[in-house]
Amino acid sequence: LSPHVNMASRLESATKMFGVAILISEATYQLFSTPVQKKCRLIDRVTFKGSVRPMSIYTYDVPFIRKGGNGGTLSEDVCLDDNDMAHEDFFDTAKPHTSADYRHKFERAVRTYLGRQHGDGADWTEAKRMLGECLVEWPEDGAALKLLEFLQEGGQPDRPGEVPDKWEGYRRLDEK
């Protein structure tokens, strides 16, 4: 199989692990226009089984479907299968559930957890605090809940919840 098929399968399988409906690879994210990129959220930086190069992964917070939808909701009468609809129009019509402010707060928490290149400056204690603030705003955010769980349990075996001594700024995912 193509490496792209394998990656798509791994991303789809990882949605539950990350508590999101959609995961987007860094390569796909980079194909998006800047306005569409701003509607996505950085979730983590990982290596998948069989890969050695870390990649950032993103999500698009799928809007809820409700009658008379507005920001973060989608009206039942909206038709998204219109072949003439440009992708920009799609993302304007199907606005993400999260606000730009929320996505910015969440990304700051993720970047604090990851640290700079090679993990330098990672601060898991501060990242946990920031994720807690996100969860006050959206208590059901699966991505924030799953990352907070990892930060509380991950790290050094003798010091759970702390940045590992050899933290490189990404997680290794060993499951297919």
C-alpha positions, 0 to 999 in steps of 0.5 A: 500500500501507498505510504499515504494510505497507511498514514490516513489509516493511522490518523483515522485510528488515532482520532479516539486517542486524541478525542477528536472527530478529524485528524489532519496531517502536517502535510495536508494542513500545509496545503490549506490556505491561511484562512482555513489553517486559522480554523484548525487546531494544533493537537500534538507533534508525533511520530507514528509507527513506522515513521521516524520524522515527527509531524504536527497533527491538527484537527478541525472542530466539526460544527454541531448540526442544529436548527438555525445554526450560527458560529459553531453550529450548522443549520439542518438546511445547509447543503454541503455537497454542492459541487460548485462550492469552493473549499473556502466557501465550505469552511465559511459555511461550516464554521468550526465549533471553537472560536479563534480565541479558544483555538489560540489559547489551546495552541499556546498550551500545546506549544508550552507542552511541546517546547521549542525545537527538540523539546527545549523549554517545555513546561508541562506544569504550565501547559496543564494549567493552560489546558485547565483554563481551556476546559473551563470554557469548553469542558467537553473538549476531547483534545484538551481532556486527552492531552491533560490526561497524558500530561498528568500520567506521562513523563518520567516513570518515577515522576509522572506528570513531569517533562521527561529528561530526554523529551524531544518535543514529540510523542512516539505513537507505537500502535497502528 
